[in-house]
Amino acid sequence: MGKYKVLVVDDERDIADVIKKGLESDGAFEVEAFNSPEEALSHFKPGKYDLLLLDIRMPKINGFQLYRELHKLDQKAKICFITAFEIYYDEFKKMFPKIRVNCFVRKPVSIEELRKIMRGREKNLLKKEQSKRIDYQNWLSGWMI
């Protein structure tokens, strides 16, 4: 199997760069990183990415709004939100009932932990997840960059 393709969008350039370099350093991931949600949207190609890793709080277009736009272009796109803020899944579902998300990563998170999460997502995609039930607490972790 080829490299696992990830789209990273984070308005903080240093974080996006560290994620890109960290994930690509072991050779299993190919990462395209953007600091602007608008730029990411304009360069997005349906079917190109195995996973979208989007920061939630960004200026002009937040991660949820960006996902909605990307989802219009690629309904099969898998998503993982990354945020420095506490996100409670029940509250998220009340605010965004039509967005189906099963991955939240909390900053700070180490690159190694992020790799584990990405590898777990890859395995789930390859197995075509029999169960849609996700333990959301297992996705929360700490950032050490």
N, C-alpha and C positions, 0 to 999 in steps of 0.2 A: 504494500500500500504506500502511496505517496505521502508527502508531508501534510499534516493537518493544517488547513488554512483558516486563519483567524483575522478578523477585522477588529481593530482596537480604535475606539474614539474616546479621547480624553482631552479636555481643553488645557490641561497642564502638560506642556511639552515634555518636561523632564520625566513625568510619570509614564506617558505614552512611550517615550524612548526606552526607558528602563524595562517596561513590559515587553516591548518588541525585542530588544537585545537579549533579555533574560530568557524568553520563551524560545527564541531562535538558537540560542547558544548550544542546546543539546542536539540540534539537527532534526528534531521531530516536527517542528512547527515552522510554518511560513506565515509571517505576520505583516500586515499592512496597517500602518498607524496614521491616524489623522488627529489634528488638534482642533479642527473646525467641523462641527456637525454638518454644516452646509457643504463643505468640501467633500466630506465622506459620502454624503448623499449624491453629489454630482458625479463621483467616481465609482459608485456602487454598480456592480454587475450581478444580476440574479444568478444563483447557482454557483458562484465563484467561491464562497466561503462556507466552511463547515460550522463556524460559530462566530457570532457577533458579540464582542465584549465592549459594552457601552457604559461610560460614566453617566450617572443620573443627573448631577447638577452641572449644567453647562450654560453659558449665556446664549441668549436668543432662542435656541432650540434645546430643550432638555433631552435626556436620554430616552424618556418615554415617548416624547413627540417624534424623535428621530426613529425610534423603533417602529412606530405606527407608519411612518413614511416608507421605511425600508421594507416593512411587511407588505405594503401595497405592491411593491416591486417583486418580492420573493416571499410567498406565503409559507414556504418550507424552511425559511431561515430560522436557525436555532439561536437563542439569545441568552446572554448572561450579563446581568447588570453589575456594575462595580460602583461602590459608593463609600464615602467616609461617614455616612450618617446611618443611624439605626433604621432599618426597614423591617416592619412587621408584615408578614405575608397577608394576614387577614385585612389589615388596613389597606395594603396595596390593592387587593382584590376588590375592596369596596370602592376605591377611587378609580380603578381601571378594570372593570369587570370583563371586558372583551380581550384584554391582553393576557395571553397564556404564557406564563414564565415559570421556570422551575430552577432558576439559578440566580442567586444573589451572592456577591463576594463583597465582604466588608474590608475597606482600607482601614488600617494598614494590613497588608498581606505580604508574606515573603514570596519571592519568585518560585521557590521550591513548592510552596503550598499552592500557588497558582498553577504550576505545572501539573500537580496532582489533580486539581480540580479539572483542568483542561483534559487530562488523560482520562479521567472518569467520565467526562462528557463524551469523549471520543468513543470509549468502550460502550457507553449507553447508546450512542448513535449506531455503532456497528451491530449491536445486539437488537436494534430497533425496538428498544424498551417495551417489554411486555406490559409492564405496569407503569401507569402514569403517576403513581403515588410517589412523592419525593419527600424525604426528611429535610426540610429547609434549614434546620439548625446545623446539619452537617456541611452545608455550603458556606456558613459564616466562618471567617477566619481573621487573622491579624496581618497587617502589612508591615514589612521591615525594610523599606527602601530608604 
